[in-house]
Amino acid sequence: MLHSNIPFAEFTKGKIPSIAKIVRSIALALFVASFASCLGSSLSVAQDTAPAPAATPAAAPPAPPPPPACDAKTQEKCTVNSGDTAWMLTSVALVLMMTIPGLGLFYGGMVRKKNVGDTVMTSFAITCLVTVLWAAFNYSLAFRAGTPFIGGLDRAFLQGILSDIATGTTNPSPLAPTIPETVYICFQMTFAIITPALIAGAFAERMKFSAMLWFIALWATVVYAPIAHWVWGPGGILNASNDQAWFKVLDFAGGTVVHINSGTAGLIACLVLGARKDSGPAHNIVLTFIGASLLWVGWFGFNAGSAVTANVQAGMAMLVTQLATAMAALTWMLVEWSMRQKPTVVGICSGAVAGLVAITPASGFVGPVGALVIGIAAGVFCYWGTTGLKHMFGYDDALDAFGVHGVGGIVGALLTGVFAISEYGGTPGWIEGNPHQVINQAAGISIVLVYDVIVTFIILKLIDWTIGLRVDKDVEREGLDLTLHGEVVH
């Protein structure tokens, strides 16, 4: 029998908790415990399956330093100056325009109608021929390091030029350190083109076309390339920047290399060929006017471009080119007017070209006053060179290659030594107390003249002995257009 301290009466009266309540309390407690357990498990699973925080990305490797800018000290795998390059690209186009169509039209208007086609084709063919020779080896011979007399052949067929478009880098020429060597090659090519093309004015209307091609090819290689190296090439014997030079000749854009060189060769050519059987007045002065105008505009690339940078020297070269040209044209017109009582279109155009020629060597060295004096001298002396001098010696310089380019180049080269200003070009002339510069200029002129005369004469004689230089008299009488080219200008 069970014993209990709770009175039975109180149990029966409900004062003691009933069994049902106890059971409900226990069930509730079990439910809460079960819910808490499930909730804890869910949270644990959620924590276990949550993605791990993203790993911190590794730091990118540092970018390589940009290539250095090309300059006088940095010339390997460097980046060029875009402003200088843009100006030189423009100058290339301007100077090429001087030959085709400028010189072709200038000369074409002054010959007789039956020889116009041959004259303009000569300029065009020379442009093509010299371009190929320049790429093959003449650029390397003229402007690469070698000996004091001739360059090397490391750029034969233009091999070894760096032009990396991925990095924008190049190895510029030391002679033009802020522009691509490709642009410098093209710029100097245009000079190599126009120089022999100028010679053609002396032998116009009488040389065989085949003989002309052989003469130009040989002359461009054994005369132009060496002289260009002497004056402008690394270590040249006449290069003003070469401490070991024989004579430090100032020639900014080609007074000796282009004009004295071509004028002298033209004189020898017309002497070897002899005079034309007959001659006549210019057949179309409008063509000559257009050609002279194109030459004038293109000459800004010739002279100002020779700074090979877009800088203050280029600006001064452009200014003095304009001043000397205008003054020379006016001077020629006035001299001709006083001598022949009439100013002519051909005369004023020839005077402008004479001024362009004479200011060429001086354009990077003289100021405005010097340019005006050079212009006056060019107008007077070149007029005399195309009239008095030619008549005195009786040679037939058909289109006055020597009278304008030879005489004008000599006048300009000598006066460069007189009027050079150190502020403008780095070298003083006679007016700044350096008379020795005139001696340098005269010595350079003499060396170029002697070499040019001898080698040009030899080339012409070799061609004459092999294939002949001159057309026969029947061809000359009928005209070179129809007989040599099968074409007629209407």
PyMOL commands that set and color helices and strands:
alter all, ss='L'
color gray80, all
select helices_A, chain A and resi 8-12+19-49+82-110+113-143+156-158+181-199+209-232+255-273+285-307+312-340+345-359+368-386+388-393+401-419+422-425+430-432+436-466+473-478+480-485
alter helices_A, ss='H'
color red, helices_A
select strands_A, chain A and resi 163-164+169-170
alter strands_A, ss='S'
color yellow, strands_A
deselect
rebuild
show_as cartoon
